Amino acid sequence: MAMAHLIALIGTRKGLFLARRPKGGGRWELDPIRFANLEVYAVGIDARGSTPRLFAAPRSLHWGASLVHSDDLGTTWVEPERAPIAFPEATGTALVRVWQIQPGPAHAPGLVYAGVEPHALFRSEDGGLSFSLVTGLFDHPHRARWTPGNGGACLHTILPDPADAQRVTVAMSAAGVYRTSDGGETWEPANRGIQAYWMPEGQRYPEFGQCVHRLAMHPSRPRRFFAQNHFGVYRTDDGGDSWRPIESGLPSTFGFPVVVHPHRPDTVFAFPLRADGERFPPGGRCCVYRTDDAGGSWRPLGEGLPQGSYYAAVLRDAMCADDGDPAGIYLGTRLGEVYTSRDGGESWEQVASRLPDVLSVRAVALT
Amino acid sequence: MSATLVLPGVLREHVGGRRALPVQGSTVREVLDRLAVEWPALERRLRDEQGGLRPHVLLFVGELNVRDALGLDTAVPDGAELYVAPAVSGG
């Protein structure tokens, strides 16, 4: 099978990298660093157009956060003249960080979402050039009781329903999962069955306030979500009405990312970490865990991943899949390594190494 | 009032590579309000969307740190030089 031209966008603590693997295979090549010394918590790829639009959200401690895009596969990057993401004056709030850039469904080509810190969702109807605040979520009566996670008060996951543009599910640390079915006017928490382990006994299943780290969905199963929580891996089959644990067989229930295989809706990847203190891979082994029965059982996969003692984490946005055939699965580590697998995680090859710690990865296969 | 805004190297890409810009205004706020129209990508790196000076941005009028004066209401004398610098905050 001819191997597609692959592009991986890699956001790190100190800049953006773009790795390319030419059509037909061969070695991955790394473009020179861009936005050096700026942290890039979020990268995005909108593959709905004829040429994918790439996004990155570089942020400086001094000069603030921005959102840039490239329409020539990363050769040039553009920041719109007007700030793409800014809170309205009436909110009295200023943007801290962009945590997520999520294209909308295929039938709404201009729709792009951004999740930010402090907890808020922004929506663009012009392909991600300008965004407006989704006020229904920002004005939610629970807001005063949403607390920040260790990484910040972030909205880090956005799952637009693939068929119904009115339906969107988001996840926030440490506020939990919320969903809308009216295009963002109203939002309800959807955390039933997810434990808030740190609460006193009898109060461990609150309506909201859970520390969700990541959600994932396969587009063919729009009501089924997988969740990696701060202790707990869960699944819902009813769009978040109820969740149940699917962690039997995992060496730890803590971790950050969770990714669904693009062509196998029952196949899901996780990267467990020992917690709450160390956040090292269990047993000091760098291992991806995969289930092929939607969480009924899990097994470790590590061929080609670093061998021997290993102490680096994979963060919530640093694992992803491309849409190629076969699909690529990617992971980036806090040691600045990026690996990919084209056999569903059985074996891995290195895309890049010795980068700053990896915060975000997105990839696309170009035909 | 006419003044000159002197920029650190990392911000010059937002003004076509210039080291310094001629600016107008009798207060720092007026200077920055005008900058928001003429050089918006530069201005939003100095102030957030609520109009406040970003916490790790230093802004001097001559030798005066505006935070030690009247903040954005600090007067800008005719012919003054304004300096922008990233605060060195630990590490």
Interface residues (C-beta under 8 A of the other chain):
Chain A: S60 L61 H62 W63 G64 E79 E81 R82 A83 A86 F87 E89 G92 T93 A94 L95
Chain B: V10 L11 P40 A41 R44 R45 L46 D48 E49 Q50 G52 R54 H56 V57 P86 A87 S89
